[in-house]
Amino acid sequence: MLRVTVITIFPDFFRQPLGISIMARAATAGAVTYRIVDLRDYTHDRHRTVDDAPYGGGAGMVMTPGPFFEAVEGLGVAPPIVLLSARGPYFTHADAVRYAAGDELTLLCGHYKDVDQRVADHLATEERAIGPFVLSGGEPAALAVIDATVRLLPGAMSDPESARGDSFYERGLSAPSYTRPPEFRGLTVPEVLLSGDHKRIAEWRQTEGERLTRERARGITPVATSQADGGGGGSEGGSGPGAQGR
């Protein structure tokens, strides 16, 4: 079972999303447990302060290191401990596979202008972003990481084979999909998909996936993937390209 711990100043952000669809199904199946931790529980003043002005001056507030260190140490979590940050490498399908194959995943969500660099250097074991943009905080990025990871766990998807047709699953991008009706407002489904010829359909899907990968997904390397066995966009303070919190 994978245990996902999220440390955030907005625990309510996660309660409804984790209770619906695939993330809830995985929990019901016993494949994952979620622990949402309020960072402010690890403060020591009556205002439950988690931020302060940056050394050197400048706009914005920086999240202080103390509450993050106390939370991680008090909870006794094991790596990977991921700070969602605009400065991190982009989160990829390979990361999701790696996280899903483990026993524990801890996500640190920043907010405000930034997170004290000592959290990234001496507490987190890695940083991840979800794109070249900045969010208000790491919470949306954390949900993206959780969803991409948990859907790989046994019991998460009603049809596990569906994941094998996804983009980045032992390939680059997947081929386009179509469903009924065969003609809509004069727009038709490619004939090959209506042919019943499974060999031609497989060839078409491979060709189309390769074409889209060449056109749209430069630099993407297909990852050999299996469901975990047992398998940025934020603010830099959260996860900018991913805080991403800056």
N, C-alpha and C positions, 0 to 999 in steps of 0.2 A: 504493500500500500504506500502511495506517495502522500507525504504530509506537506501541504503548502501553507507557509506562514507569510502573512502580509503585514508589514509594519507601516502605519499610516496615521495621519492626523484626521482622516475622514473615513472611519470604519463603516459608516452607513453607505458609503459609495459602493460597497461590495455586496451588501446583504441580498439585494434583489437579484442582481445578475448571477450570483453563485447558486441561487435557488431555482433557476429555470434551465430548461433545455439540456444540452450535453453536459455542462458542468455539474448540474444537479443529478443527472442520470449516473454519472461516474461516481458521485458520492454515495448514492443509493446502492450502487453495485458493490460498494466497499473498495473501490479502486483508489479513492483519494479522500483525504480529510482536509478541511480548511480551518485555519486559525487566523482570525483577523484581530490584530493587536493595535490598540490606541497608543500612539507614541506619547501622548500627553500623560499617560499613566506612569511614565518614567521621568517626570519632572518633579521639582521639589519646592516650587513657589506657589502661592495661592492663585496666581494667574495662569499656571500651567504653561509657562512660556517655553517655546521650542525654537525661537529665532532671535537674532540680534543684528545690529548694524555691522557692515563689513569693515574689517581693518583696511586702512588705506583710503577709506571714503568711497563715495559712489552711491548710486541709487539702489533701492531694493534692500531686502533683508536676507540674511543667510541663516539656514538652519544649523543649530549648534550641535556639536558632536556628542555631548554627554548623553542625551536621551537615547540616541541610536545605539551607542555602546552599551548602555545599561540594559536596554531592551534585548539586544542580541545575547548578551552575557546572561541575563536573568532567565531567558527562555531556553538557554542551552541548545540552540540550534546548531546544526552541522552544515558544512558547505554543500552545494553552492549558495552563497549569500550574494544576491544580485542587487546592485544599486542601479535603478533606472535613471539613466543620465544621457543628456545630449552628447556628452563627450565619449560615450562608449561605442564599441563596434555595433553594427546593426544586428539585431536579433534575427536569426534565421531558422529554417526548418531543422537544420542540423542541431541547433541549440535545443529546440523542442524535443527532438528525439533523445538527446542526452539527458535533459531534465526528466523526461518521462521514464527513462530507464533507472533513475535513482530512487532513493527512499525519502529524500527531503529536498525542498526548494524554499528558500526564503527570499522575499522581495522587499526591498527598502524603497519607499516612496517619498521623494522629496517634494517640496513646494516652495513658494516664494521665489526669490531670485536665484538661489543656489543652495547647495549643501556644503558644509565645511569640508574641505578637501581631505581632511584626516579620516573621514568616513570612507572615502573611496580608497585611500592609500593603505589604511591599517585595519579596516573592519570588513568591508565588502571583499569577496574573493574575485568578483568580476563586475564590470559595468556593461549595460546593454542599452541601446537606443532602438526605437522602432521606425525611424525615418528621419529625413533631413528637415525637421521642423521642431518647434518647441510647444509643449502643452502647458497648461496652468500648473500641472503637478504630475507625479508619476503614476497616479491611480489608473487613468485610461490605459497607459502602457502596460501596467501590471495585469490588467484584465486581458489584454491581448496576449501576453505571454502565457497566462494561465489557460486560456481557451485553446491556444495552439498546442500546448503541452498535454492537457488533460484529455483532449479528443483522441489522443494516441493510446490511452490506457484501455485495457480490457474492460468491456462492459459499458464504455462511454457512448459508443455509437451502436445503434440497433443493427446496422449493416456495416461491419468492419471493412468489407471489401470496398465500400464507397470511398474510404480514405485513400485506397491504393490508386484511385484515378485522379487524385488531386494534383495540382501543381506542386512541383518540388519533391514529389514522392517518387524517388528513383528516376527523376526526369527533371526537365526544366518546367515550362508552363504546360498545362494540359490543353487538350483540344477544346473548341467551343462545344456547348451542349444545346440540344433542342428537345422540345417535347410537343405534345398536341396543342393546337391543330397542325396538320402538315402544311397548310397555307393560311397565313394571317395577313389580311389587308394587302394581298398580292405578294407577300414575302414568303418564300418557300424554304422548306428544309432541304439541305443537300440530298440529292437522290440516293447517294450511296448509303445513307443512314436508314433509308426506307427499303433497301434491297433485300435485307435478310441474309446477306453474304457476310458472315462474320470475319472472314479473312480480309475482305476489302474494307470493311468498317475499321478493323484494327489498323490496317495500313494507313487509311485516311486519318485516323486519330493521331497516329505517330507522326505523319507528315505535317499535319496542321499544328501539333504541339511544337515540333521542331521549328516550323516557320515563325510561330509567335514568339518563341524563345529568342530566335535570332533578331527579330524586329523590336522586341519590347523588354527583354530581360538580359541586357548585357552584363557580363560578369557573374551570372548565376551559375553555380556548379551543382548539377543534380546530386542528391544525397541518397546513398543506399539506406533505405528505411525499413524498419519493421515495427510492428506495434510493440510498445514497451512490454516486456515479458513479465511478466508478472502481470510496454510499448509502443523610430522612435517617436516614436512621437510621444514625448511627455514633456515635462519642463526640465531644464537641466537640473532644477531642484527636484524634479520628479523624474522624468526620463525624456528631455528635448531631444531630440529625435528619440524621443521616447519619453522624462521629466520631465517626463523627461525631465521639471524643475530644472534649471540650467545646470 
